[in-house]
Amino acid sequence: MQTDLKTGIANFYDESSGLWESMWGDHMHHGYYPEGGPPKNNQQAQVDMIEETLKWAGVSGASSMVDVGCGIGGSSRHISRKFGCKATGITLSPVQAARANDLTAAAGLADKLSFQVGDALQQPFPDSSFDLVWSLESGEHMPNKKTFVSELARPGEKLTEEEQSLLDRICEAYYLPEWCSVADYETMFAASGLEQIRSTDWSKEVAPFWKAVIQTALSAAGFQGLMKAGWTTIKGALVMPLMAQGLKTGLVRFNLITARKPKQ
């Protein structure tokens, strides 16, 4: 089952990443839109998501980071420029890894950053290889959340049938194995020996993102891109309104969680 899931995830991003980059750029995650804040373009909102996440987690510097679920390397390049650090990224998608390396070389950062195909549940790195572990919006793909948290540390309520159906449709389209509450993640972080565990809910701050993505998909360029990308990407586009609905009703939440390894 895990092999089929990994293949599905890899194929999904192999097929859809080029379209996403052409419409949204090199950051493959939500944007940050604080309530009452000034208008901003969506690409700036995505950069702000990285900056606000670093600020919230209390990260003021790094010398070597790993980006788990790196996409095409947008976060790694941004953080490397910010802190001057080295970075290594892993993704299940060979297309993403190759594109991330190409973009990094074009940005003049190939001496500091590298990207490769790798499994977040079996990371190919020795213990204590990095002083910053970054994983933005990849945990939802992990079939074994305990193993996922354990690997990061090494380098809820009953649903109605309608709610479960909505989540199942999202999972099927985006190759998500099962949902996990932030409370469950906190428990797993603690069980892995991590300390200073904190979490927060940014659902309101990312709410405008899915409306913007849907509008992009409905544009002439977006529609043409979907037709070229293929059925897997089209299927993902068709359930985007369900993600927006889930966030609006509170069924789907956008949470951050941070922790630190104990000092040896």
C-alpha positions in Angstrom: 0.0 0.0 0.0 2.8 2.4 0.9 4.6 1.6 -2.4 1.4 2.5 -4.3 1.0 5.7 -2.3 4.6 6.8 -2.9 4.2 6.1 -6.6 1.0 8.1 -6.7 2.5 11.0 -4.8 5.6 11.0 -7.1 3.5 10.8 -10.3 1.1 13.6 -9.0 4.0 16.0 -8.5 5.9 14.9 -11.6 2.8 15.8 -13.6 1.6 18.9 -11.9 4.7 20.8 -10.7 5.5 22.4 -14.1 2.0 23.9 -14.3 2.2 25.1 -10.7 5.5 26.8 -11.3 4.3 28.5 -14.5 1.3 30.0 -12.7 2.7 30.5 -9.1 6.4 30.4 -9.2 8.8 28.2 -7.1 7.0 28.2 -3.8 4.6 25.2 -3.6 2.7 26.0 -0.4 0.0 28.3 1.0 0.4 32.1 1.3 0.1 34.1 4.5 -2.7 36.7 4.5 -3.0 38.2 8.0 -6.5 39.5 8.8 -6.6 43.3 8.4 -3.3 43.4 6.5 -2.6 45.3 3.4 -3.3 43.7 0.0 -0.5 41.7 -1.4 0.1 39.5 -4.5 0.0 35.8 -3.9 3.7 35.2 -4.5 4.6 37.7 -1.8 2.1 35.9 0.5 4.0 32.7 -0.1 7.3 34.3 0.8 5.7 35.9 3.9 4.6 32.4 4.9 8.2 31.3 5.1 9.2 34.5 7.0 6.4 34.3 9.4 6.9 30.6 10.1 10.6 31.2 10.9 9.7 34.1 13.1 7.0 32.1 14.9 9.4 29.2 15.5 12.1 31.5 16.8 14.6 30.5 14.1 17.2 33.3 13.8 19.9 31.4 12.0 21.1 28.1 10.7 24.3 26.6 9.2 22.9 23.5 7.6 19.2 22.6 6.9 17.2 19.8 5.5 14.0 20.5 3.6 11.7 17.5 3.9 9.2 17.5 1.0 11.2 20.2 -0.7 9.1 20.7 -3.9 11.2 22.6 -6.4 13.4 24.1 -3.7 11.8 27.5 -3.1 11.9 27.4 0.7 15.5 26.1 0.7 16.7 28.9 -1.6 15.0 31.6 0.4 16.3 30.4 3.7 19.8 29.8 2.4 19.9 33.4 1.1 18.5 34.7 4.4 20.9 32.8 6.7 23.8 31.9 4.4 23.3 28.2 5.2 23.7 25.0 3.3 20.6 23.0 2.5 19.6 19.6 1.3 16.1 18.8 0.1 14.3 15.5 -0.5 11.2 14.8 -2.5 9.6 11.6 -3.9 9.3 13.3 -7.3 12.3 13.0 -9.7 10.9 15.9 -11.8 10.8 18.1 -8.7 14.4 17.2 -7.6 15.8 17.8 -11.1 14.0 21.1 -11.4 15.0 22.2 -7.9 18.7 21.6 -8.8 18.3 23.4 -12.1 16.7 26.5 -10.5 19.4 26.4 -7.8 22.2 26.4 -10.3 20.6 29.2 -12.2 20.4 31.2 -8.9 24.1 30.6 -8.3 23.5 28.5 -5.2 24.6 25.1 -6.4 27.7 25.2 -4.1 25.4 25.4 -1.1 22.1 23.5 -2.0 21.3 20.1 -3.4 18.1 18.2 -4.0 17.5 14.5 -4.4 14.8 11.8 -4.5 14.3 10.6 -1.0 11.7 9.1 1.4 10.8 11.2 4.4 10.1 8.0 6.4 13.6 6.7 5.6 15.8 9.7 5.3 19.3 9.1 3.8 21.2 11.2 6.4 23.2 10.4 9.5 21.9 11.5 12.9 22.4 15.1 13.9 23.3 16.2 10.3 21.4 19.5 10.4 20.7 22.3 12.8 17.4 23.2 11.1 14.8 20.7 10.0 12.2 22.3 7.7 9.0 20.6 6.5 6.2 22.8 5.1 3.0 21.1 4.0 4.4 17.6 3.5 3.3 15.8 6.6 -0.2 15.2 5.3 1.3 12.8 2.7 2.9 10.6 5.3 1.2 7.2 5.9 3.0 6.7 9.2 3.0 10.0 11.2 4.9 8.5 14.1 7.7 7.4 11.8 7.6 10.8 10.1 8.1 12.6 13.4 10.8 10.2 14.5 12.7 10.9 11.3 12.3 14.6 11.8 13.7 14.3 15.3 16.6 12.1 14.2 18.4 14.5 11.6 -9.8 14.0 17.5 -13.5 14.3 17.5 -15.8 11.8 15.7 -16.7 13.0 12.2 -20.1 13.0 10.5 -20.5 10.9 7.4 -20.6 14.1 5.3 -17.4 15.4 6.9 -15.6 12.0 6.4 -16.8 11.9 2.8 -15.4 15.4 2.1 -12.0 14.4 3.6 -12.0 11.1 1.7 -12.5 12.9 -1.6 -9.6 15.3 -0.8 -7.3 12.4 0.3 -8.1 10.4 -2.9 -7.3 13.4 -5.2 -4.1 14.5 -3.4 -2.7 11.1 -2.4 -3.1 11.7 1.4 -3.2 8.5 3.5 -4.9 9.7 6.6 -5.6 13.0 8.5 -3.9 13.7 11.8 -4.8 16.4 14.4 -2.2 18.8 15.7 -2.8 17.3 19.2 -1.7 13.9 17.8 1.4 15.5 16.4 2.2 17.1 19.8 1.9 13.7 21.4 4.2 12.1 18.9 6.7 15.0 19.2 6.8 14.5 22.9 7.1 10.7 22.6 10.1 11.2 20.3 11.9 13.2 23.0 11.5 16.6 21.5 11.2 19.6 23.8 9.7 23.2 23.8 6.8 21.9 21.6 4.5 24.7 20.4 1.7 24.8 17.9 -0.6 27.5 16.5 -3.5 27.7 14.1 -3.1 29.9 10.9 -6.3 28.8 9.2 -7.5 32.3 8.9 -4.2 33.6 7.6 -4.2 31.1 4.7 -7.9 31.2 3.9 -7.6 33.5 0.8 -5.1 31.1 -0.8 -7.5 28.5 -2.2 -9.8 31.2 -3.7 -6.7 32.6 -5.5 -5.6 29.1 -6.7 -9.2 28.4 -8.0 -9.2 31.7 -9.8 -5.9 30.8 -11.4 -7.1 27.4 -12.5 -10.2 29.1 -14.1 -8.0 31.5 -16.1 -7.3 30.8 -19.8 -3.7 29.9 -19.1 -4.7 27.8 -16.1 -7.3 25.9 -18.1 -4.9 25.2 -20.9 -2.2 24.1 -18.5 -4.6 21.7 -16.8 -5.5 20.1 -20.2 -1.8 19.6 -21.0 -0.9 18.3 -17.5 -3.3 15.4 -17.5 -6.0 13.7 -15.5 -4.2 13.5 -12.2 -3.7 17.2 -12.1 -7.3 17.9 -13.3 -8.6 15.6 -10.6 -6.7 17.7 -8.0 -8.1 20.9 -9.4 -11.7 19.6 -9.2 -11.5 19.1 -5.4 -9.9 22.5 -4.7 -13.3 23.9 -3.8 -13.5 21.1 -1.1 -10.3 22.3 0.5 -11.7 25.8 0.6 -14.9 24.5 2.1 -13.0 22.4 4.7 -11.0 25.5 5.8 -14.2 27.7 5.9 -16.1 25.2 8.1 -13.1 24.4 10.4 -13.0 20.7 9.3 -9.5 21.3 7.7 -7.1 23.4 9.8 -3.7 24.9 8.9 -1.4 24.4 11.9 2.2 25.0 12.6 4.2 23.0 15.1 7.8 23.5 16.2 10.1 21.8 18.7 13.7 21.4 19.6 15.9 18.5 20.2 17.3 18.3 23.8 20.9 19.4 24.1 23.3 16.5 24.4 
